[in-house]
Amino acid sequence: MDRVISLREHFPHCRYYAPSESDWTVSRVVFDPLECRVGDWLALGEGCEDPAAAACAGLARGARGILTSQLLPLPLPQCIVADVEGVAAKLLDLLEGSPGESLFIIGVVGGDGKTTTSLLTAGLLRSEGYRTAYDTDLGCSDGVLQQVAEHRQIELQSIARFLSDARDAQCAAVVLELSRDFLLSSAAASLPIDLLVILGDTAAVDDATSGSRSPDHDSLLDRALGQLRSGGVAVVSADSRAAIAAADRAAVPMLTFSMQRDADITAKIFDQQPGETTLMVTAGDVTAVMETSLTGPAMAPCHLAALTVGTLMEIPLHRCAEHLRAIRKIPGRMQRVAGDGGPQIVLDRAGNSKRLAAVLRGIRRECGSGKLWLVAAVTGAFPDTELARCGRIAEKFADHTVVTSAAGGKQGFLAAAHEWLDGVRHPALPRLVADREVALRWVLEHASADDTVIIAGGWPTDWPLLERAGLDGELELVAELQNERNANSQQSSAPPVLLPHPALHPWS
């Protein structure tokens, strides 16, 4: 049922202007004048370049009134507020029936691993019997239907609708990946959070493509902590002193986890075999062993963060480990390609040099006597210094490196490849192959069955639908090349044909 909200009742401190006696009730709020319908209220936030023109366009389409930060010369009721986005967010929440009040909302923020941690946490809660919705860079679910949207919606309207859908699906919890863009948006300012998971060294990480510190990152972390409700808890990586300091400033209860330092919940990599990592997890006086197919030190902190959330939700540690063990694949995150008779193939997003180093270091432990091959995509989207840093890391850990273009095309490949080579001591060793399919074909033809091939990045990562489509296309290409390799191998291993020799078999 459509709700109707009285502006004067819920926002008595706002200033109201109307040319005549007006109706100050709201049933729908829009931010784009082109989306206006008769009876809508139009919100003109900071991003509106020409409020008067936008208001005129809304008036022409039947707008009932406008939310604005300045009085405009128009015959429309105007609610004048200092923070248009904040009032609009509250209005949208009220129009949806305040869905966040009945949901346990978990936010995940930090450096690398936000998507993986969000999906692991949602999977853990679902396995325990909690109907859980989630929204990440790889896709979303309202608790019933899973979908991969064309691009991730972080607007006020989409967040309010998402929480409303999760409530209507009778979800108990919602897991949200809080990216930098999300935290910078007005949608984050109105989002209540019950539990905030802070990953990694957030003081030194922000833009995943640059690896450089963002000048407003600390304020973004403080903003996220400020969204915690009364009684909210922060789950913080003990490896990040900045995160711990921020939680102390916010005076919120805190539970810490770490792979390296003393913390409330700790873990060590006990064993690592091809395709499987064994973690020893300790929480107080309880220890549990967890095996996972999402291998290596790049994925272990994500598992530990999800385990900490599960422990905080009073799920026994051994049961958390069992639930997480059942999650065997996350697209583009240490994703293994099934195949017979060929090298092990791993796909990873490897969005920056830090992540690339963690992936290569982890796979190096699994290689044994086999060689490590790296097929690395380079684009002009990466800063020059970051590409050079990636080249230096690849030379250190990989036995063979092939630098190729992204799946989107070869534009800018040569310049980016030269920046990569700037970080390499022996620039004659890496192979530069602009054509991605040719590069993968060459690697699979020359890698032995004992080797491991890492395909690092190359598919779009800006929008979920494009990323998933790029990953699916990569999997199809790799499967096709593996089949060709196996077919050629079978032909070459056919038994020799014995021809009769005249000296041994004289003519009769």
N, C-alpha and C positions, 0 to 999 in steps of 0.2 A: 504494500500500500504506500502511495506517495505521501511523504511527510511535508508539512508546512511549518516553517520556523518564523517566529516574530523577531525581527532585528532589534526592536526597542526593548523587548523583554530580555534577550540574551546579551545584548551589547548596549547597556544603558549609558555608558560613558562616551559613546561615539557621538559625533555631531551629525545632525540630520538636516537636510535642506530639501524643500519641495516647493514648486511653484504654487501648489494648492494642497488641500487635504489629500494625503496619499495613503495607500495601503503599503505598510512596511513589512509585509510577509514575503517569505522566500520559499520557493519549492524547487528551484534549480539554479545553480551557479555555473557560469561558463567563463573562460578566459580569452576565448577567441571570438570577436564580433561576428565572424562568418558562421559560427555555430549557433548563434542566437536564434531562439524561437520566441514566439509570443509569450510574454509572462516571465521570461528569464531575467536574472540579474547578471550584469556583466562586471567582472572584476578586472580592474586596470592596475596591474602591479608594476614593479620597477622595470620590468622588461619591455613595457609598452613605450615605444618611441614617440608616438603622437597620440596622447590620451584623447584629445578633442576629436580627432578624425576617427579613432576607434569607437568612441562613444556615439558619434553620428552614425557610423555603420551599424552599431547595435540598435540605435533608435529606429533606423530604417527597417530593421528586421523584427521589431516589436518588443524590444527590451523594456522591462518594467522599471528598472532602476540600475544604478551603477554603484559599485564600491570603488572609491578613489581616494587618493591622498591629497587632492587639491580640488577646489571648487571649479567646476567647468560651466561655461555659459550655454547651458542646454536646458530645455524644458523637461527634465527628467528628475525624479527623486534621486538624491545622492546621499549616500552614507559615507562620511568623510572620516578616514582613520589613518593613523600613522603607519601601521603595518597592514597593508592590504592582504598580503599572502597569509599572514597569521589569522586574520579574521575569516578569510575565505576557507582556510583549512578547518577552523572550528565549525564554520557553517556546514561544510561538506561532511564533517564527522557527525554533526547533529542530524543532518538530512539522512544519513545512512543508519541512524539509530545508535551512534557511538559504539561501533563493533569492537574497538580495542578494549573496552571495559570487560568483555567476557572472554578475551583471549590472553594466553600467556605468550608474550612476544619476545623472541630471542634475536638480537642483532649481532652480526659478526663483522668486525672492522679490523683493519691492520694492513700488513704487507702482503706477501705471497701466501696463498692457501685459503683465501676467503671462500671461494666457490666450493672447494673440496670440503672444507670444514662445515659449511652450511649444509651440503648434501649429506655428509656423514652424520651430522647431528639430526637432520630430519629423518634419515633412514633408521637411526638408532631409536628415536622416539616412536616411529611407526611400528618397528618390530616389537616394541614393548607394549603396544596396544593403544598408544595415543594417536588419534587422528591428527595429522600435522600438515599444514600448508607451508609452502616455501616459495621464495622468489630469489633467483640467482642469475648470474650472467649466462648460464647454460640453459635456463628454462624456469618454469614456475608450475605450481600446482595449488589449487584451492582446497586440497585435501581429498578430492574425488577425481577430478580430471587433471591430467598432466598435459602441458602444452609448451611448445617452443615458439615464442612470439617473434615477429619480424625484428623488433627492437625492444629493449627493456624500457618499460614505462616507469618513470620516476616522478610524474606530475602529481599534483595534489589529488586530482580527480581519480586517477588510476589507483593510487594507494588506498584511498577511501573505499573504492569499489572492490579492490582486492581483499581488504580486511572484511568488508561486508560479505563477500562471497565465502570467505573462510568461516565466518560465523554461521552463515546459512547452511554450510556443509557440516556444521556441528564439530568443527575442529577444536581441539583442546589447546593447540600450540601453533605458533607461526614462526618460521625461521627466515630472517631477511639478511641477505648479503648487503652490507652498507658500503658501497663503493665511494670513491672520492666525489664523483659526480652526484651521487645520491646525497651525501652529506652537505654538499654545496647547494643543493636544491632547497626550495622552500618546503618540500614535502617532508624532509627529515625533521624540521623544526616542530612539527605538530605530531610526531610519531611517539607514542608512549612505549617505553622499553622496560621489560621486567628483568632481563638478563642480557648483559653485554659481554661478548667474547672478544678479547683484544689479542691479536696475533702479532708475533714477530717484533722486530725493532722498529716500531712505528715512528720513532724520532728521526730515523735516517732514511725512511722509505716513504715515497708517495707515488709519483708517476711511475707506473710499471714499465714504461718504455724508456725512461731516462735514468732511473735509479738515483736521481738526485733528490735532495730534500726540498720539500715544498715550503715556502715561507709561512703558509697558513695551516700547516699540518697539525701542529700542536693545538691550535684553536679548534680545528675540526674534531680532534680527539676529545677535547674538553666539551665541545658541543654535544658529541655523542653521549658522553657520560652525564651531561646535564639532562638528557632525555630519560634517564632512569626514573621510574616511579618511586614513590616512598616504599622502602623495603626492598628495592631492586638490588641486584648483586652483579659484580663484575668478575668475570673469569679472565685472568690476566696472565700472559706469558712472563715468567720470571726472568727471561732473557732480555726483556725490554725494561730498562730502568725508567725511561720516559713514561711508559704506560703505567708503571707502578706509582711514579710520582704524580701522574695525572689522577689516578684513582684516589691517592691520598688527598690531593687538593679537593676533589669532589666529595670526600668523606663518605665513601660508599663501602659497604662490606665487600671483601675481596677474597677470591680463592685463586691460588697460583698454580701453574703447571710449568714443567720444564724438562727438556731432554739433557740439559747440561748442568744446571744449578740446583741447589736445594730449593724445594717447593713443596706445596701441600700434596701434589700428585706428580710423580716423576716416572720416567720410562727410559729404558736402555734397549738398544738393538742387540738382542741376544744372539741372533743368527740371521744370516742373509744368504739365501740360495736363489738360483735363477727362477724368477716368478713368485718368490715367497720370502717375506721378512717376518721374523719372530721377535716380538717385543716383550720385555719383562716390565710390567706396570706395577707401581707401588703406590698405595693410598693409605697413609697411616701405617697400621700393622697388617694390612691386607695386601697380598701380592697375587697377581694373575698373569698368565701367559696368553698372549694374543698373536695369532698368525694372520697375515693379510697378504693378498695378492697385489695390493697397491704398495710397491716396494720402495725401500730406500729412505735416506734421511730427509728427502724433500717432502715425503708424505707422512712420516712418523709424527711430527708436531701436530698435523691436522687430526690424526687419530687420537692423540693425547688430549687435544682440546675437546673433541667430542666425548671422550671418556670422562673428562672432568665435568662437562655439562650433565652427563648421565649420572655421575656420582652425586652431583648437587640435587638432581631430581630423585635421589634415594633409590636408584636402580643399582643392585649389587654389581660389583666390579666385574665378576666373572661373566655375568649375563651381558653387561655392556660389551665385553670382548667378543662374546659369541655373536651378538647382533652385528657388530662392525665387521667381523670376519665374513659374514654372509654378503657384504657389499664388495663385489669383485671387480667392478668396472665403473670408472667415471670418465666420460668422453674427454680425450685430450689431456688427461692427467695421468701420466705413467700408464697409458692404455696399451695393453699388449695385444698384438695381432695373432690370432690363432692360425696355425699352419703346420704342415708336416714336411719334414725333409729339408727344411731351409734354415736360415739363421733366425734367431729371435729378433722380433721387430717391436719396437716401443715407440709410441707416439706421445709427445709431450708438448704442451704449449710453449714452455721455456720463454716466457715473455721478457726476461731481462737476464743480465749476466749472473746475478746471484742465483736465480732459479736454474740456469743452465749448468752452473758449477755443481749445484746440489744433485741434479739429475745425473750428470756424468760421473760424479764421485760415487753415487750409489750404484749405478750400473757397472762401474769398474770393479766393484766388490764381487759382482755376480759372474763376471766374464770367465774367470778361471784362466785356462790356457788359450781361450779364443780371443780374437781381436775385437776391438770396439770401433765401429764405424759411426760417423756422425754426418747426417745430411741436414745442413743448417740453411734455413731460408733467411735471406737478408733483404731488407726494404729500406727506403729512405725515411721511414717513420722513426727509425732509431737514431738517436744522436751519434755523432761521429765517435766520441769517446767511448760510448757504450758498445758500439760495434767492434772497436779495437779491443776492448776488454773481453768481449766474447771470443774474438780470435785468439787471444792469449790463453784463455781458459780451454778452448778446444785443442790447442796445440799441446797443452799440458796433460790432458786426460785421454784424448782420442788417439787411436792408432792411425786412422785414416779419416780425413775430413773432406767432404764435398760441399762446396758453397753453391747454392742454387737460388732461384727466384721464388717468390711466393706464388701460391696457386692463382692469384689474381692476374699475373702477367709479369713480363720482364722489364717493365718500365723502372728506370733508376737502378737496375741491377748492377751495372758496371761500376757506378760511383760508390754504391754501398759495399760492393765486394772489395774495392780498393781500400775503403776505410777498415774493413775487417782485416785485411792483410797488414795494415799498419801496426796491428798488435802482435803480429807473428814474427818470430825470430828467423824462421826458414820459410820465406814466402813462396818458394818453389814447390813445397810439399802439398799444400791444399790444392784440390782440383776445383776450378771454376767452371760450372756447367749451367748456363742460363736456363735451358729447357728443363723444367722440373721432372717431367716424365723420363727424359733421357738420363738425368742424374740418378733417379731411383732405379731405372733399368740397369745402368752400369754397376751400381752398388750391389744389387741382388745377383747379378751375374758373377761378380768377383768375390763376394763374401762366402765363406764356408759355413757348413752346418753348425760348427761350434762358435761362430761369431755372433755378435749382437749389433743390430743396426738401430740407431736412434734417429727418428725423424723429428727435428726440433722446429716447431712452428711452421708458418707458411700459409695457414688458412686464416680467413678473416676472424677477428676477435672482437669487433666493435658491437655486433648485433648477434643475439643468440641464434636466430634462424640461419644466418650466413655462416656462423661458426660450425653449427651442427652439419649443415650441408657440405661445408668444406671438409670436415672430418669424414663424413660418409663417402664423399668422392675419393678421398685419400685411401680409405679402407678398400674401396672397390678397385682402385688402381693397383694397390699393393697385392691384393688377392689375384688379380689378373696376371701380374708379373710373376708371382710365385707359381701359379699354374704353368706359365710358360717355362719357367726354370725347371719345374719338376718334369714336364713333358720332354724337354731337351735332355735332361739328365737320364731319363729312361731310355731314350733313343741311343744316347752315347754308351749306355751300359749294356746294349744288346749283345748276345753271344756272338763270337766271330763266326764267319762262314768259312768252312774248310773246302777248298777247291782241290780236285784231283790233280796229281802231278804225273806227267807222261812217263817219267822214269820209274814211278812206283806202280802205275797202272797202265801198262803198255796196251797199245791198240790190239784188240782181238781180231 
